[in-house]
Each structure stands twice: as C-alpha cells, then as structure tokens.
Amino acid sequence: MTVLSNRIVLITGAGDGIGKAMALAAAASGATVILLGRTTSKLEAVYDEIVDAGHPEPGIVPMDLLRAGVEDVTALAEVIETNYGRLDCLLHNASILGERVPFENYSLSEWEQVMQVNLSAVVLLTRLLLPLLQKSDDARLLFTSSSVGETPRAYWGAYAVSKYGMEGFAKLLAEELENTSKIRVNIINPGATRTTMRAAAYPTEDPRDLKTPADLVPLYLHLMGPGGRAEHGRTFTSAWLD
C-alpha cells in the first residue's frame, strides 16, 4: 500500500493500543512515522517491527506529556523541520483515564494530571507544530476522542471534561482553518475498543466482545490519505466502518 507514500506522520501514544496500530498501518502505507510516547521500550518495539517489515524508517520521540513544556515541544519542532521540512499529519491519540469517582471525591492533583495530558499537551503540540503542518500541501490534524467527550457522563471526571475540551478545541481550529489553510481537521470517536484503558474503565467486560485497534485502521487511513481531503470539521465514529 502506498496511500501515505512520502508523508510525514506524527502519532502520540504510539507505543500501545490505537496509536501503535496506526503507527504500523501508516508505515505499511508508505508514511514516515514519528513515534511519540512516554515509554521508550514500547516505542523501540514498534520501531523494530516497522523496520523489520521493510517500511520507511520511523523516528522515535520519548516524551512524557505530563511534564512536556514549551522548550520540549519547540525542540521537537526544530528536529522535525531539520530532518523532514514539514509535517503532513498530526494524530493526537495519547491520553490517560484518571479516576472514575464522584467529582466531590476526585483528587485535585490527579485532575490536573489528566487535564495536562489530554488537553493542555494537545494544545501545546498543536500550537508549536502548526507551522510545520502549514508547510504541507495536504495536511491532516486528527483528534482521538471518546463518547464521553461528545456527551460527558457522571463519574468520568477529568477524562470526560478533558475530551470535551479537546473536541471544542478541534472544532475551533476547524472553523479557523477551513478557508485559510489546506489543513483538514477531524475528530474520531473510536467507541468501545480492546485497549488497556478500556480494560481499566470496564474491568468486568469481556474484551473478546470488542473491536480491536486494528479494526479502526481503515477509518484513520481514510482521513490521513487522499480521501481525507474532502473531510473537515466532522466527528467520525466506528459506524463509518459498517
């Protein structure tokens, strides 16, 4: 497959779950993938799998979004510009779950951590990598959300609020960029998927009843590839796959 041939794609949370599945799929489709994640060993395993398959050599960016600041992301932007000259797709996929308790019992320190990883880091990365996306002739800015991001539910705490805020941020960007840029902005709500986070949120659920991250690949590739040129400011769910 060459649907993403010669494209430069940065994926956050690329060491596991949906991020890993998309990193492997994007590389198999011809993209040079920049793997960003917290755990170096997981990123190295994905790197090895891509290289062993004969796909374009990816880049590795160990970065803990809980602690990442302006200097860290500025340095990342400089490395990308030096090595690649542009960015064709930024997929925001990394997130943390946090507690699932009544708000009155929610740890304020944990609230801040979830908001930092799931929202503030998304804003920071987007703001400082946007100039590199602007250098692409056909760029994508994609946000992985959740059903509780569209409609927050009780006891989902900071996770729901952070995803709700992220969706608002994505919609703001979609409106601002619609007539001023070639960047296409979209949100993906993958629904119930067999991931570590899903298992933590629903420990009694049988994972065999859920779709896998690999099942979502066609949707993400559609938005990353040529088909994504016609999609902007929309929220996609796994129903698109039916």
N, C-alpha and C positions, 0 to 999 in steps of 0.2 A: 504494500500500500504506500502511496506517495501523496496522499491527500494533504499532508502537512509538510511536504518537502521544502527544505531550506527555511523553515520557520523557526523562530527562537521563542520558546515557551517556558515561562517560569511558573512552577506549581508549588504552592505552600502546603505543608503537611504531606510531602511527597514520600515519606518513609513507610506509610501504612495506609490501609483502607482505600477509600476512593482516590486519594492523592497518589498512592502507589499504582493503582490500576490505571489511572490516567497517564501517569508518567511512562509506564510501559507501553500503553497504547499509542501515545503521542510519538514516542521514539520509533515504534514499529511503523508508524505512518510517515516517517521521514523527518520529524522535527528534532532539533537540538534542544534537549530539555535541561533546564536549570532546576536542580532538585534542592528545595529549601525545606529544612526541618530541624527539629530540636536534637534528634538522636543520630549522631554521626554513623554509628554502626548500621542502622537501618538504611540510611542514605547510601552507604557504601554497598550494601547488599543489592539495592535497586540499580546502582551504577554498574555493578558486576553483571547483573542479569541483562542489562541493556547492551553492554559491550560484548558480552559472550554471544549475544544474538546477532551481532554484526551491524547494529544500528548506530546512528551518529553518536559520538562520544558526548555524554552529558556533563554538565557542571555540577559541583556539589557546594552548597552553601549551608553549613551548620549555623543555625540562628535560633535562639530561644526568643520567641516573640513576646514572652512575658517581660523580658529585660531589654529588648531591642529599642534603641533610641535613634535620634536623627543622624548621629555620626555613623552608626552601624549601617543604616539604610543608604545614606549618602555614599559610603564606601562601596556598597553593593552596586549602586547605580553606576559609579565610576568604573568598576570592574566590567560590568555588562557593556558599557559604552566602548571601553577599550578593546574588549575581546570580540564583541558582536556588532557594535554600532547601532543597535536598535533592539526593541522588544516587540514581538508580534502578538503575544498573548500573555496576560497575567491572570492566572486562575487562583482565586482566594479559596482555599479549601481547609486550611488548618483551623482548628477550634478546640476548646475544652468544654466539658459538660458542667462542672461545678455541682453544687448541692441541689437536691430536689426536695425542698422543705418549704413550709410556710414562710413568707417573707419576714415575718416578725422574728423568726428563728435563724435567719440567714446570716452567716458570718460576713461582716463588712469587708474584711481583708480578702476573703475568697471572692466576694462580689467584684472588688476592684481587679482581681487577677483575671476573672472571666471577661470582664469588660475590656481589659487591656489586650488580651489575646484575640478575642472575637470581633472587636470593633476598633479600638484605638490603633492597633497594629495594622489593621486593614486600611484605615485612613492614611496612616503614615506611609506604608508601602505604595499605596496608590498615588499619593501626592508627589513622592520623590521619584517614582518610576514613570509617571505620566509623560514627561518629556521624551522618554525612550519609546513609549507607545506611539507618541505623535510622529516619531520618525519612520514608523511603519506605514506602508501603503494600504494595509488591510489588517488593522489591529483588533484584538478582542480583549474585553475586560469582563471576566466572569466571576460570579459570586455563588458559592455553595451555601444554601440556606437550609431551612427546616420548616416543617408545617407550623411549629410554634413561633417561627419568625414572622410568618404571614399573619397568624392569629395567636397571640400569646395565651398560654393556658396556665391555670393555677398550679403552683408548686414547681414551675420550671424556672423560676427565679431569674438570675442574671443571664442564663443561656438564652431564654426567650427574649429578654429585653435587648441583649446584645445583637441577636439575629434580626430582631425588629428594627433596631437602629441601622444595622448593616443594609437591610433592604431599603430603608429610607435613603441612605447614602447612595446606594446604587441607582435608585430612581432619580435622585437629584442629578447625578452625573449623566444619566441617560438623556435627561432633558437638556442639560447644558451642552452636551457634546453632539446632539442629534444633527444640528445644521452647521456645526463649526469644526467638525473633525471626522476622520474616517474610522474612528474607534467605535466599535459596536459593543454595547453594554447589555448584559442579560443576567438573570438570576436563575439558578437551578435549585429546585426543591426535590431532592432525590427520594424522599419518603423512606419508609422502613427498609433499611439495608443492613446486611450482615457485616457489621463493623464492631470494633472493640467498644466504641462509645455507645452504640445501640445496646450491646450486652450489659453495659453498666447501667443504662437507663431502665432496661427491662430485663432484669436478671432471670425471671421465670419464663421468658419467651423462648420458644424453640427456634433457634437460628435457621434450621432447615426449611422453615416456612417463609423465609425472607429472600428477596433477590440479593445477589452478590454485587460487589462493586464492579466487577467485570460486566455485569448485565447493563450497567449505565453507560458504558463506553460509547455506544452509537450516538446517544444524545449529546454527550460532551464533544465528540468528534464533529458532529454536525455543526455545533456552534463555533468550534475552533476553525473549521475548514471553510471551503467556499460557500457552503450553504448558509453559514452564519452571516454573510453579507446582508442578507435580507431580514435578519432578526435583530431587533433593537428595542430596548426598554420593556422586555417581556419577562414573565416568570414561567419557566418550564417545569413540569413535573414528570414523573416516570410514566404517566399516561401517554406521553408523546411516543413511547416505545410500543404501545399497543397497535 
